[in-house]
Amino acid sequence: MRWVLPGDYARVDPDGSFTLAGRGSQCINSGGEKIFVEEVERAVLTHPDVMYCAVVGVSDPVWQQRVVAVIECEQGKALTIAALQEHCRRFIAGYKIPRAMVVTPFKLTANGKIDYRWAHQLASTADNSNETL
């Protein structure tokens, strides 16, 4: 028998299959609620104007962390935080919806993956006061 500990959170469904929730290392704790960035990113990426998305948690004096979406829009498109929040409400719970958004050209790592360190640094230093809800 072999064991593997990938650091992912999952649930076992009644039929015995697994549903992955996300990486524990990229979990945002906002007001005591656990928010998996992959779930929020999937909701954001369903918006037709979003090309790339990275969701990160930044420090918040009240909630411990707040959800921030760093996005790159499709060429010639623009998006407001209010429009993004309204769109995400159809897919995820209200406490998971991004409270702020940074729109910027994306930086990918050498292997073509999202650079989460860059996204977190950008979100932490940007003006994140665009909470609408």
Secondary structure, DSSP 8 states (H G I E B T S, - for coil): -------EEEEE-TTS-EEEEEEGGGEEEETTEEEEHHHHHHHHHTSTTEEEEEEEEEEETTTEEEEEEEEEE-TT----HHHHHHHHTTTS-GGGS-SEEEE----B-TTS-B-HHHHHHHHHHS-------
